[in-house]
Amino acid sequence: MIDIIAFDADDTLWQSESLYFQAQREFEELLAPYHGDNGVVDALYETEIGNLPYYGYGIKSFALSMIETAVHMSDAKIDGRDIQRIIDLAKEMLSAPVQLLDQVEEVIAALSESYPLMVITKGDLVDQEAKVARSGLASYFSAVEVVSDKTPDVYRAVLAKHHLDPGSFLMVGNSLRSDILPVVSLGAQAVHIPYHITWEHEKVPEAAGQAAEFLEIEHIGLLLELVAKLEQGAQPESQPQRT
Amino acid sequence: MIDIIAFDADDTLWQSESLYFQAQREFEELLAPYHGDNGVVDALYETEIGNLPYYGYGIKSFALSMIETAVHMSDAKIDGRDIQRIIDLAKEMLSAPVQLLDQVEEVIAALSESYPLMVITKGDLVDQEAKVARSGLASYFSAVEVVSDKTPDVYRAVLAKHHLDPGSFLMVGNSLRSDILPVVSLGAQAVHIPYHITWEHEKVPEAAGQAAEFLEIEHIGLLLELVAKLEQGAQPESQPQRT
């Protein structure tokens, strides 16, 4: 029934959004002398979304958008040392230790004994590959696909490349928008594991989430049991399933 | 004899280094009031190489390194408007029209009738995918692999993923360091097409180039004839071959 299990990486296997959140707080403090605290986060978000077609996702894009926001919100009065501080923030994020979420290592190790596992993640190629390497999990995965965006077309291309049938493909991730809805739309199965912080851009209207059929668990520790039930063809009653 | 032909993209299919070259000249002019013209290019190069482990290749990395160099060389006195100008330069590069090199379109179209073709390129995922799309060549390629670096291990992984044998794999590109030497080291064949500008980082000591066995042509228009000769098993005498 399940031929392969694919995992999102950021905030599914390891912490990521908390790094952005922390950097954003430091960015607010850094801009306070120029602008006060008001509106920095909203302005940064607006700049990020405006820059997506140019930059795509990831920390380098985030850094360039922080710098642009700093210039804009300071009326170009931003000090060169503060620009350097933003660059240093980005480098700290890029070299931060990979903090696996609870029980990730044991669940991945156990699943890898029964299934080929892969990672499908979006963002900076170099950063994502480096995190897989630093995570200590690389040997459990038969493939790591870093993609520029997570649309149905992109998933379709990844499945085709690996000669996978959507009907026997299971995706696990924290983002309804990126990991769950596009996969379900192809007829594959998806398990949603919410993370406590969600970037504004990844949020979807509640109606969109309710219209799709997928499984949801509270933490990755419950995944082994869920997969076992799926394989038995049983409706996993103990899991909230939305229809 | 040849199962598939892979092409590098930047400066093999379309102009790229000239965009960097032009941006670098504007960057020098921009820094002149702070520092004079001296040493800007060297300082930028040093910053870029130092940042490679953090950022990898591509225009976003180049932009962040320009900004860092500007802060450093201006003793942090760089004006916010000049920072914005650097960001705008990067966006101009990212949205510049794709300028195909001479005869690329007809050669790719002709080869695609006899061989599966692929692109193997390093740099920003989003930028490289967008350039393939804007180039008008996408439909000729069965696969586009954007990689974080072009080492023998990376080529080995790409070949394995596509179930390709090095002995019947031909790589075409402008960089000895990235497109030719690592491929030849795996036992594959490679055709070098020099481009008139080479980024310092892509240069290799002459001895390294001379030690490897590969073919070289002056421009891509000569590729059809060369491939035909390779298929006939003939030593292509009219082409300079280094041993």
Interface residues (C-beta under 8 A of the other chain):
Chain A: Y54 Y55 G56 K60 S61 A63 L64 I67 E68 A70 V71 H72 S74 D75 A76 K77 I78 D79 G80 R81 I83 Q84 I87 A90 K91 L94 S95 D124 L125 V126 D127 E129 A143 V146 V147 S148 K161
Chain B: Y54 Y55 G56 Y57 K60 S61 A63 L64 I67 E68 A70 V71 H72 S74 D75 A76 K77 I78 D79 G80 R81 I83 Q84 I87 A90 K91 L94 S95 D124 L125 V126 D127 E129 A143 V146 V147 S148 K161
